[in-house]
Amino acid sequence: MSDVQRPLPPKKDVALALLEREPSVFIHLDPRRPGVSVPKWFTGQPQLILQVGMNMAIAIPDLKVDDDGISCTLSFNRAPFWCRLPWHAIWALVSEDQRGMVWPEDIPADLAAQKQQRPAVAPPQKPAKRPRPRLAAVAPPSGDDERSDEAADDARARDRARPQLEPVEAGERLGAGEAPARDAGAPVRALAPVPAPALAPVRSTEEREDDESGGSGEPEPKPRQGAGKPKRELPPYLRVIK
């Protein structure tokens, strides 16, 4: 078999196929070629990329693809400009998902030289793996050690549960409100009833005044009802005894 390379498809066919299937297409061109119509500030650079499409959010109503190239009105810095892109100035057509075609014979010579001089980017190196830590076997505790640990735990638990007793010296005096110690075996003596004190009758102020003045102590006759004499009110310092 011969090593003859197959010819690349025409740029017009590739452009129409991408525009019909994709939302937009990126056009790579050399703006210095004759017949190119773009804003003047782009005409001095070796590469220009323009985005066109039939299904874009902002429609391009005058987009046209014919035998001479692609023409349409695009916006640059919010200002419209009619662009003319002949096929001999276009060297690549790429869709949004990076599918397309490149025509190497139309790539600008200075741009191709820059790509050849550019050093190849080395792939990022994976970080070195850290050595795994080695695990050492630990001998299980013996039966004697387990029993000694359990005995120590039991002793500490008993010490915490046991109340702390303080020594008391012999003959120490009892504090206020403390009862003397009693022998548990000694019999308990019953307490004798205490007779209630006899209450003396309370005498009024008039009786006490008669005693002091030497009166006979006999009660005075009460006034009859309806005599018209007002009753004397009790002094406020007297209390009612029940």
WOMO-V94255 format. One record per pair of residues at least 12 apart in sequence whose C-alpha atoms are under 10 Angstrom apart, sorted by the first residue. I is the first residue (numbers start at 1). J is the second residue. Records with the same first field share a line. If there is no record, write none. Layout:
I: J ; J
//
This chain:
8: 101 ; 102 ; 103
9: 101 ; 103
10: 87 ; 101 ; 103
11: 67 ; 69 ; 87 ; 88 ; 90 ; 91 ; 92 ; 93 ; 101 ; 102 ; 103
12: 65 ; 66 ; 67 ; 68 ; 69 ; 70 ; 87
13: 65 ; 66
14: 92 ; 93 ; 94 ; 100 ; 101
15: 27 ; 65 ; 69 ; 70 ; 92 ; 93 ; 94 ; 95 ; 100 ; 101
16: 65 ; 66
17: 100
18: 53 ; 54 ; 93 ; 94 ; 95 ; 96 ; 99 ; 100
19: 52 ; 53 ; 54 ; 55 ; 65 ; 95
20: 53 ; 54 ; 55
21: 53 ; 54 ; 55 ; 95
22: 53 ; 54 ; 55 ; 56 ; 95 ; 96 ; 97 ; 99
23: 52 ; 53 ; 54 ; 55 ; 56 ; 57 ; 95 ; 96
24: 51 ; 52 ; 53 ; 54 ; 55 ; 56 ; 57 ; 94 ; 95 ; 96 ; 97
25: 49 ; 50 ; 51 ; 52 ; 53 ; 54 ; 56 ; 93 ; 94 ; 95 ; 96 ; 97 ; 98 ; 99 ; 100
26: 48 ; 49 ; 50 ; 51 ; 52 ; 53 ; 92 ; 93 ; 94 ; 95 ; 96 ; 98 ; 100
27: 48 ; 49 ; 50 ; 51 ; 52 ; 70 ; 85 ; 90 ; 91 ; 92 ; 93 ; 94 ; 95
28: 47 ; 48 ; 49 ; 50 ; 51 ; 89 ; 90 ; 91 ; 92 ; 93 ; 94 ; 102 ; 107
29: 46 ; 47 ; 48 ; 49 ; 50 ; 85 ; 86 ; 87 ; 88 ; 89 ; 90 ; 91 ; 92 ; 93 ; 106 ; 107 ; 108
30: 42 ; 43 ; 44 ; 45 ; 46 ; 47 ; 48 ; 49 ; 85 ; 88 ; 89 ; 90 ; 91 ; 106 ; 107 ; 108 ; 111
31: 43 ; 44 ; 45 ; 46 ; 47 ; 48 ; 49 ; 85 ; 86 ; 89 ; 90
32: 44 ; 45 ; 46 ; 47 ; 48 ; 89 ; 108
33: 46 ; 85 ; 86 ; 88 ; 89 ; 90 ; 108
34: 85 ; 86 ; 88 ; 89
35: 84 ; 85 ; 86 ; 87 ; 88 ; 89
36: 69 ; 71 ; 83 ; 84 ; 85 ; 86 ; 87 ; 88 ; 89 ; 90
37: 71 ; 81 ; 82 ; 83 ; 84 ; 85 ; 86
38: 74 ; 76 ; 81 ; 82 ; 83 ; 84 ; 85
39: 76 ; 81 ; 82 ; 83
45: 111
46: 107 ; 108 ; 109 ; 110 ; 111
47: 89 ; 90 ; 91 ; 107 ; 108 ; 111
48: 90
49: 90 ; 92 ; 93
50: 74 ; 85
51: 74 ; 94 ; 95 ; 96
52: 70 ; 71 ; 72 ; 73 ; 74 ; 95
53: 95
60: 72 ; 73 ; 74
61: 73
62: 74 ; 82
63: 83
64: 84
65: 85
66: 86 ; 87
67: 86 ; 87
68: 84 ; 85 ; 86 ; 87 ; 88
69: 84 ; 85 ; 86 ; 87 ; 88 ; 89 ; 90
70: 83 ; 84 ; 85 ; 86 ; 87 ; 90
71: 83 ; 84 ; 85 ; 86
72: 84 ; 85
87: 106
88: 105 ; 106 ; 107
89: 106 ; 107 ; 108
90: 102 ; 103 ; 106 ; 107
91: 103 ; 104 ; 105 ; 106 ; 107 ; 108
92: 104 ; 106 ; 107
201: 241
202: 241
204: 234 ; 238
205: 234 ; 235 ; 238
207: 219
//
